[in-house]
Every structure is written in C-alpha cells, then in structure tokens.
Amino acid sequence: MKKSRKMRKRERKEEKVERDGEEWKNEEEEVERDREEEEKGEGRRRRRKRRMKKSRKMRRRKWRGMEKRRKSRRRKRRTIL
C-alpha cells in the first residue's frame, strides 16, 4: 500500500535527523584529527588543499578519457557511412 504524504514526510524528517547526527560525529572526528595534525605541523588548510588538488587531477583524467572515447566513436561512425 502506498504511504500517505504525511508518513513520507515524517520518514524523511527522521532520516534527516539520523544523517545530521552522523555528520556531527564525523565533524567531531575531523576536528580531533585536525588537532592531532596541527601538533604534527600540518593543518586543516594544507590537507584540504591537497585533497582538492587530487580530486581536480582525477576529474581531469576522467574527462580526458571521455574525450578520447567520444573521438573514437565519431571515427567509427564515419567509417560506416
């Protein structure tokens, strides 16, 4: 049986509360990690910068792969025609 709009809304709200709780825990763990790394001499900003750099690199690699695939597809189409 299909749930009523009210029930769906309530469930969504409960899920959101659970998620927020988990995010809060994760944030507390991250703060703790930052404190430990600051003692070691590497702060939050540097780590975030490194993470961003890495993700950008990955994204670019993925995009290049896509381009190559697209080009080869075009070539295949031309040969058929």
N, C-alpha and C positions, 0 to 999 in steps of 0.2 A: 504494500500500500504506500502511496506517495505521502511524504511528510508534509505537514502544513507549513506555510511560510513562517509562522511563529516559531515552530520547532526548529526549522533550519536555521533561523536567525539565532536562536538560543545556542544551538550546537556550534555555530560559527564563533559566537562570542566566547564559549568555553574553550574552543581550540585556540583562540587568540590569547586568552589568559594563560593557557599552558605554554604557548610559544614564547610569550613575554617573559614568563618565569625562567624558561631555558636560556633565553637571550641574556637575562640578567645574570644567571650563573656563569655563562660564557664570558660576559663582560668582567665579572669579578675575577675569573681565572686569568683573563688577559691583563688586568691591572696588576695582579700578582706577578705574572711573567715579566711585565714591564719593569716592575720594581727590581726583580732579580737581575734583569739585563742591564739596568742602569747601574747597578752595583758592579757589573762586569765591564761597563763602559760603553754599552750600545743601547741607545734609547729607542723610544717608540717611533720617532720620526724616521730614523735611518732604516728601521726594519720595514716600515710601510713603504718607503721609497724603493727599497729593494724588491718588495713584493709587487709593486706597481710595474717596475721595470720588467720583471719576469713575465707578468701577465701580458704586457704590451708585446713582448718578444713572441710569446706563444700565439697571440692573436694575429700578429703579422705573418707568422709562419703558416697558420691556418689559412689566412686569406690568400697567400701566395699559392698554396696548394689548390685552393678553389679556382683561382685564375687559370692555372695550368690545366686543370680538368676541363674547364669551360672551353679553353682554346682547342684542346684535342677533340672535344665534342663537335665544335664548329667544323674542324677539318674533316671529320668523319662524314658530316652532313654533306659537305661539298663534294666529296668523292662519290657519294651515292647519286647525286643529281647530275 
